Amino acid sequence: MSYNILIAPDSFKESMTAQAVTQIIGDALEDALPKASVYKLPLSDGGEGFLDCMIAASGGISHELEVRGPLGETVMASYGYSADGKTAYVEFAQACGLNLVSEEDRDIWETSSYGVGQLIKAASENESCESIVVGLGGSASNDGGMGLLEALGFKFLDEAGAVLSASARNMELVHHIEPPKSGLQSLRSKRIVVAADVKNPLLGSQGAVQTFSRQKGATDRDLSSLEQGLASFAGVIESHCQRAVRDKEGVGAAGGAAFALVAILHGRIRPGFDVLSGASKLESLLTGKEINLIITGEGCYDRQTAQGKLIYSLCALAESKNIPVIALVGTAKAGSSDIPGLTAVFSIATGPISLEKAMRRGPLLLDVSARELASFLQQFPIKV
């Protein structure tokens, strides 16, 4: 049979970008299946690589900016615009990504989203800019967006009226907020799209703290105090805005930064996959190129994957067009039957190996697995 294959993976967090994953799988398929037509479309649902994917999809340009990193260090980050300059793209992980903080330095109480606010502010200053798309995912902070708001000019005051620095440690001390004296209305006049890869609310058993904070350095002993601080901060924000936001789907993304963007900047949450697939005209590609097999992937395939993350959304689209999907993943903690439309899922770590070693050897492990898959497809074509 003749294959028309689309390679459309997410990044393997802290190991390989979506672009690198796409290239490795593509090289393997093109070597083993010379008669196949192979199309490459790196994807992101808001996390690492989101900016590069949006720039590529829109034919836009990127700009570099020195910003404050998660622990206050200076980092070089990027933001971008669509070709016409009307849409700005900001990736949370560029300024506050988990990949910017070594595992031993992760401190959930001190990491701040301040640098993300700097990127948003810089992106908004282009006179042609009408909307700003902020990709959330892979974040290092759990400050409820306090840091990014501080970068936009907001001040946070304690009970005595003293100004507080933005960090999770100070969330519970905030009693009052002061908006910036200028610039807020201009920012609010732009359409803010929050591209999130999760549906979690801000608080509770499925909220930002309970679901994501451990990977950012929180210990079990931190969780109660962290949740209490975030709830207190949310109450101050909602009182200021005079509307309830905390229970909205997705506001727990990026340590609650989505909450701040929705509450303060009137942002609208959209699935990151929908944002990028629309910009890249994915559905038209599937039809126009008569794609009959999709190969995707991500670092960790688990229950969260089946809760609306990239592979889940891609499979839903593929199933509607009767296109089989195969996933190559770093770690498989769930089965292919957990996601409708997913034909098979294979872990590239085929034997006992530490997470650290697997991430370091990711490109090699992926190359071996991709070539094994390509050989299988050559000998045993999938019926489409």
Phi, psi and omega in degrees: 000165179256123180267135165244099191254133172253125174261116187218073181263165167270176174287161169260099191313128178065014179230304183218141174286162177299325179295318179293318179299315180300316182294317181296313179294319180298316179299318181296316181292318181293329177290316186273334183234071186298339181270353180282148171264118185248124180245141187240126180216088176300138183236166175204143176256022175129341183273213181309133177090355182301315181299310181300319180294319181290322177297316180296318183291326185262355184067029186270195181228157178241158178229144178263151181207134173284125181227172177277127180282182185303326182249022176092355178285159177277128176231153176266118182237169181231152168223172184207178179225153171294169184302326181271358177077002185277338181239128177259149180237129177232132178250119183305318185293342178297324184250337184219044182275149177300332180291347180272353183236122178296155184302321182287341182263000184290120183227101186299337182279339186250338181295143186224147178270017185307314183299330178293320176297323177298319179294317179298316180298314180296317181295326184286346186279352174287122184298334181281344187290124179249337180214153179232124177257119181251114180273120181255147179145149179067030186278155179259351189251163173218051186256013178065016182083009181302318181296313182294327177292322177299319179294334179274002174108000179286147175243142181243124186245142176275187185298332181270359180090006178280144181283134180255144172282156185274116173193162178301329180300330184259001183303316185289342182274349183287125177245340184204146175237145176245122178288162178295152182285341178210158173096338185292317181296322178297319179293318179292339179287344178269148179282120180259118178252124180259106182270105186244149180255007179224164181247012187292141172287181182287316190238172175094189185296335178252012184277186186299317184290305185294329186269322192238344192289334181299320181290348180260007177113357180285144173259167178302328180290337181280336195300314182298312180294322180294317178296317180297317179295318180293320178296319179296315179297318179298322179297320178294317180296314182294326176295320179295318183276343182059043173200150181272132184230334192305333184265001179293144180297126175097349185288350176278358181296147178054049177063029180087003177297328177299324178302313181296319181294324179284314185290312187271317184260005178060035179291157178244125182279132174226147175302131181303324179299317181297321180298310183286320180295327176291316180294325182270359181055046184301315183298321178293324178296316180300319182281312185295325180264004180051049180299130178238008173201134176243133173244123182234188180177165174197170184291311182231116178263110183215196183297329178296330179302322183279004180254031173104009180284183193305310183299319179300312182293321179296319180294323179298317178293316181296319181298325179293343180245012178057041178253122178292150181231131175242135180245131170254122187229160178291309179227133179250110179249011178211169182261165180295335181291346180287343181235116177301135178093352179269115183287315182201151175229132182233133174276136179282346175267095189273353180217178179302127180200142179289155179300316180301315181291320180297320180292322179292324182264013184311308181302319180292315180297321179293318180300315180298313181294320180295321179290325175294319178295316180299319178297319178297315180296329178292319184273329184228080183303138176284136178285127180231000000 
